[in-house]
Every structure is written in C-alpha cells, then in structure tokens.
Amino acid sequence: MSRAVRSEPSAASGPVPLGPATAPVGRVGPLALGLLGLQHVLVMYAGAVAVPLIVGRALKLAPEQVAMLVSADLFAGGLATLVQSWGLPGIGVRMPVMMGVTFAAVTPMIAMGSNPEIGLAGIYGAVIAAGLFALLVAPLVGRLLPLFPPVVTGTIILVIGISLMRVGVNWAAGGVGNPAYGAPVYLAIAAFVLCVILAITRYGTGFVNSASVLIGIIVGMVVAGFFGLVDLGHVASAPWFDVVRPFAFGWPSFDPVSMVTLSIMMIVVMIESTGMFLALSEICADPVDEARLTRGLRGDGLGTVIGGIFNTFPYTSFSQNIGLVGVTGVRTRYVAVVGGLIMLGLGLVPKLAALVEAVPQCVLGGAGLVMFGMVGATGTRILGAVDFANNRNNLFVVAVSVGFGMIPLVAPGFFRQMPQALHPLLESGILLCALSAVLLNLFFNGLGSTDEAREAAIRQAKTAEAH
C-alpha cells in the first residue's frame, strides 16, 4: 500500500496529536481506510486461521466442525480487535492493534482436548478462566516484566516455533492418519508452496511481500486442485450466511489443572503484548503509560473471554500488523477498527470458512514450514541480543529450558506414569520451557530492574514485527 495515504498534519494546520482520541481518520479517505483495513486482515489471515485448523485436525473434528472453528476465530477476533482499537471504559489500548489467536497455547490445548475427561468443553472453560485471570492481573503485569528478560522470552518463542514445526512437517506429508502419508505428490506440492512463498518474499514488495504466505496457500490450492486433492463438497453445501453461536460445542467445563495451565500461558502472552504496545507507541508517537498499558492487557483478557464464549481460543496482538503500521505510515486506530469489522463480517460467511477447511494439508504444510519456522527464528533473533560471552550462565538457562521443552516432542510417553490430571501441564513443551527458563534465570541472574525490562520488551517486539 502506498505511503501517500500517510496521516500527516499539514503545515497550515500545525501539528496534530496522534493520540487515540484525536487519531486523524479524516486525513485518510473512506476508500483508503477500507483498503488499509482489508490489507491488515489479509496480512494476518493465514496466521489467524492456522490455530483452529491445527487444533481441529489434531482433535479429529469433522470438517464442518473445523469450519465452525474458523468462522468463530474470525468473528471473535473481530470483536477482540474492536475491543482493543475502539475501546471500552477501562479496557482497550485504543491503538491500531489487530488481534488473533496466539500460537503459544496450541500444544496445551491439544493435550487437553485429547483427554476425553476434558475435551473441547474443558478447553473453552480454561480459555474463559484464563481470560478472567488476565483481566484481574493486568495491573500487575508491568511488575512481572523483570521475570521475562530476552534470555527467557527468546527461549520460549524458540520452543514455540520448534513445537509447531512438527505440525507443519506432518501437514507437508499429507497429515497424520493419512494412508498415503509421505506420498511424493504431497511432498512436491508442499515444496512448491514453500518455493512460491520464498520467491514472493525475495522479489515481492509492499503488500504482496507481507501477504506472501496467504498468496502461497492460494496458488498451492489451485495446483492441488489439478491433482484432485481439493474436495469442495463441504464448500458447496455450506450456507453463505450464518451467525456464530456461543457455546456451540456445549457448556464449558472447568478443570483446575487446565485453567492453571492456560492462566500461566496468558502471563507469557501478556508479556509479549506489553512489548508490542510499547513498540507501537514509539511507531505512532503516542505515549503508553501504566494505566493505558493496563487497559490494553485487559483487552487481551476480555478478548480471550470472548474467544472462550464463541468457541475459539486465547487472543493476542499480531506482530505482523504492528510492522505494517510502520510500513504504511498510517497510524490511526480506525484502520484496525475497519479491520475488526471486516473480520466480523468474514466470520459470518460459513462458505468462506469451509473453503479454508478444504485447503489440503500438504498445501498448509509448505506454508506452515515458513510460519512456524519464522516463530522459532524470531526467538533466535531475540537470543542474539543476550550476552553469552560475559555471562555463561545464560547458556545453561537456554540449554536446560530447551531440553525441557523438547520432552513432549521427542518422548511423548515420558510422563505417562504421572497423574492424568497433570497431563495438560506436563505435555506442553512450551509451558515446561517457560517455567524452567523463568526459574533458572532467577537462580542464575536474579531479578532485573523494571526500566531495563521495558526497554528489552520494546526491542523484542521490534524483532518480532520485523518478520
């Protein structure tokens, strides 16, 4: 998108504040505002729909149910975006923030859903509880920042990427349980999608470059169609319009260990969001004080509660969209408001959700290798700023924490003899890594200052948005 639509004050009118109350929406025409909002949606779309596809297929839900998860994800994501960008009394950072489901909670939710005593009802109960927990502790998160220096957050994000990579690899081979798993045609299509994305990344510019993953999936689906791998039967039978119903999978149940597990994960999500808000504050020249930061974190919490009610998962701000604000130069929050309304509308079109569900897993595999690999690469970049030369203890923090994070991946039966109630906690490599990294960093390095932690959070957010 051209920089010509940048919201800058004219010399005649003098400087115009870029704060949330006076965001200069009038300087961006309605058509440009709509196109920019759509651009924000398209940039995040592939990442936004990935989590319901991962969870739905891991739990072996029917195609219609997976499509329902996709619709719910877009609808609730639109509501969460409006909460953050438009704002409610005491809730919402009121900046151009787009909200999507976090990857951090994927593995613990799959562990919960795979347990017949917990299932989807237990997942949604834990999501609602985690959102309420976030609403309560939002004012305290700023004080928790020193617990999450780069050596901790970088390690956690690295393990998130590695944990998700297993999903991408299995997708590329046709999906777990597929009798033709590993067939050459699956591997060839996944490789083709990967090459398309890499070519667009190398030679594309602007919006095309930012949407490379989405474009790669679209091109890959067309190619897969020529090989007879695309079944559009569910797309044809899906209605054009339907409402997203709360508690469509039944009333939530509340398992204590599951609630604690996702509540701990929400702390990690809120720490990440804190860095995003502070980085966006610098991009928009719009200061974020403690009160406003608390409102933004409450927005994460309320968005997550909304997710649990409408059959989806925990929400966080998407770093790609924060980077897009810097690229386009349009800093008005109303771009995100329009984007949120578009997401709401997309969530009311079941035919579109069915089309997303119809994307062959081998196509998603080629894209997943990029998406999930970039998550891990972001963690590596954050760790690149850690002082290993003068503080060898940081090596032990990373080494042991990555080791704990790998346990569920390389030895799925490692905790088989432990009480079944603890499995949502023990079968999440991400959570094991987070607990290990926090405790080991405290043991070796102690607690840093809050000011240093805020500066580190801003640097980490800028590293994340750069991808």
C-alpha positions, 0 to 999 in steps of 0.5 A: 500500500502506498505511503501517500495515504500517510496521516500527516498534519499539514503545515497550515494546520500545525501539528496534530496529536496522534493520540487515540482520541484525536487519531486523524481518520479524516486525513485518510479517505473512506476508500483508503481506510477500507483498503488499509483495513482489508490489507491488515486482515489479509496480512494476518489471515493465514496466521489467524486461521492456522490455530483452529485448523491445527487444533481441529485436525489434531482433535479429529473434528469433522470438517464442518466442525473445523469450519465452525472453528474458523468462522468463530476465530474470525468473528471473535477476533473481530470483536477482540480487535474492536475491543482493543482499537475502539475501546471500552471504559477501562479496557482497550489500548485504543491503538491500531492493534489487530488481534488473533489467536496466539500460537503459544497455547496450541500444544496445551490445548491439544493435550487437553482436548485429547483427554476425553475427561476434558475435551473441547468443553474443558478447553473453552472453560480454561480459555474463559478462566484464563481470560478472567485471570488476565483481566484481574492481573493486568495491573500487575503485569508491568511488575512481572516484566523483570521475570521475562528478560530476552534470555527467557522470552527468546527461549520460549518463542524458540520452543514455540516455533520448534513445537509447531514445526512438527505440525507443519512437517506432518501437514507437508506429508499429507497429515497424520492418519493419512494412508498415503502419508509421505506420498511424493505428490504431497511432498512436491506440492508442499515444496512448491508452496514453500518455493512460491512463498520464498520467491514472493518474499525475495522479489515481492514488495509492499503488500504482496511481500507481507501477504506472501504466505496467504498468496502461497496457500492460494496458488498451492490450492489451485495446483492441488486442485489439478491433482484432485486433492481439493474436495469442495463438497463441504464448500458447496453445501455450506450456507453463505450466511450464518451467525456464530453461536456461543457455546456451540460445542456445549457448556464449558467445563472447568478443570483446575489443572487446565485453567492453571495451565492456560492462566500461566500461558496468558502471563507469557502472552501478556508479556509479549503484548506489553512489548508490542504496545510499547513498540507501537507507541514509539511507531505512532508517537503516542505515549503508553503509560501504566494505566493505558498499558493496563487497559490494553492487557485487559483487552487481551483478557476480555478478548480471550473471554470472548474467544472462550464464549464463541468457541475459539481460543486465547487472543493476542496482538499480531506482530505482523500488523504492528510492522505494517503500521510502520510500513504504511505510515498510517497510524490511526486506530480506525484502520484496525477498527475497519479491520475488526469489522471486516473480520466480523463480517468474514466470520459470518460467511460459513462458505468462506470458512469451509473453503479454508477447511478444504485447503489440503494439508500438504498445501498448509504444510509448505506454508506452515514450514515458513510460519512456524519456522519464522516463530522459532527464528524470531526467538533466535533473533531475540537470543542474539541480543543476550550476552553469552560471552560475559555471562555463561550462565545464560547458556545453561538457562537456554540449554536446560529450558530447551531440553525441557521443552523438547520432552513432549516432542521427542518422548511423548510417553515420558510422563505417562506414569504421572497423574492424568490430571497433570497431563495438560501441564506436563505435555506442553513443551512450551509451558515446561520451557517457560517455567524452567527458563523463568526459574533458572534465570532467577537462580542464575541472574536474579531479578532485573530492574523494571526500566531495563525490562521495558526497554528489552520488551520494546526491542523484542517486539521490534524483532518480532514485527520485523518478520 
